[in-house]
Amino acid sequence: MLRRLGRFVFWLIAVLLALVAAAFAIANRSPVAVRLDPAPFVLKAPLYVITLGTLALGMAIGLIVTWPALARWRSAAHQRAHSVALLEDELARLNRGRAAAARSTAVAIVPGAGPSA
């Protein structure tokens, strides 16, 4: 239930952000000139293209910078998941052995068939 609520909230926020981006793009269609001082060229594009492009570039750079650190965590999680799987297999094997031992040592109790005195 909580997982479904989380998905709903995620998609609600995603749709709202998309609507805000669309409204921003419609409101800022006029072209602007962007000049990067040391570079000899001028970029002329609508303001929304420059703004959203800069945002996307920043997100891509952030992803590239954090990817190696995240890879370390993913590797550790994979190793731990493998260890857990091995331990669960061993536990299941031990439980099967214990159940088999309990069955083999079980004594049938028959009423009236006890030792005669």
Residue, then its C-alpha position, 0 to 999 in steps of 0.5 A: m500500500l505504501r509503495r503504491l502511494g509512493r508511486f502515486v506521489f512520484w508521478l503526481i510531482a513529475v506531472l506537475l513539474a512537466l506542466v510547470a516546464a511547459a508553462f515556462a517554455i510557452a511564456n519564454r519563447s522569445p530568442v535571447a543571445v548568450r555570449l560566453d566571454p572568452a569564446p568567440f561565438v554567440l548562442k541565439a536561442p529561446l530562453y526556455v531552451i537555454t534554461l532547460g538545457t542548462l538544467a539538463l547539462g547540470m544534471a548530467i554533470g552531477l550524474i557523471v560525478t556521483w556515478p563512481a561513488l554510487a558504483r561502490w555502494r552498488s557493488a557492496a550491496h550486490q556482495r551482501a545480497h550474494s552472502v545473504a542468499l548463501l546463508e539462506d541456502e545453508l539455513a534451509r539445508l540445516n533445517r531440512g537436516r534437522a527435520a529429517a533427524a527428528r523424523s528418524t528419531a521419532v518413536a511411535i507411542v501405541p497405547g497399551a503396548g508399553p513394557s510389561a512388568 
